[in-house]
Amino acid sequence: MNKPALIQKISEKSGLTKKQTEEALSALVDVITETLKDDDKVQIVGFGTFELKHRPEHQGLNPATLEPITVKASSTPSFKPSKAYKELF
């Protein structure tokens, strides 16, 4: 499902206009993004948790030359579904 289809479904279920729904969805995405940038997590009870996973700097190998390389530290956003949400599937 793409963003316009999601907006359509939410609009139908909520009774909001498509424009109001799009603004609400954009606000939700912005809030989640800003919260993750602040290295905090967003927990939605019954749905799941958005948080950053941190990977420390570590040594790896260049697959072409087998030379050791340093892989720099990084952070990746992740989603962990709640137990109740997992049980739906």
Stockholm file with secondary structure:
# STOCKHOLM 1.0

chainA/1-89         MNKPALIQKISEKSGLTKKQTEEALSALVDVITETLKDDDKVQIVGFGTFELKHRPEHQGLNPATLEPITVKASSTPSFKPSKAYKELF
#=GR chainA/1-89 SS CCHHHHHHHHHHHHCCCHHHHHHHHHHHHHHHHHHHHTTCCEEETTTEEEEEEEECCEEEECTTTCCEEEECCEEEEEEEECHHHHHTC
#=GC SS_cons        CCHHHHHHHHHHHHCCCHHHHHHHHHHHHHHHHHHHHTTCCEEETTTEEEEEEEECCEEEECTTTCCEEEECCEEEEEEEECHHHHHTC
//
